[in-house]
């Protein structure tokens, strides 16, 4: 039996992390020392577009990429940057920001409304085409 649903999990996460409005996120975009992290599945990037310059870290690999002891660790997460996470609507990114914050990665935040809000507010986007293997 489920004792805690996604609504409660996200609310609990947002009580402990920084949530940025899309306008605040757009104001941070392009600043030195700030890395935007796109948690969406690659198929979402192909379908809906992407934020130019954002690090793509699929949600299913995030903890492995953040942990410096993991064989999958990515140097980007050891940069000391401020990390701003986003997904399509802001739910996965709230949970992800809470998880990596619990792991010790700071400072972190997420974008309220995610990439959908980013696009609607006129944030920069680009088309992502599937890579065709040769």
Secondary structure, 3 states (H helix, E strand, C coil): CCCCCHHHHHHHHHCCCEEECHHHHHHHCCCCCEEEEECCCHHHHHHHCECCCCEECCHHHHHHHHCCCCCCCCHHHHCCCEEEEECCCCHHHHHHHHHHHHHCCCCEEEECCHHHHHHHCCCCCECCCCCCCC
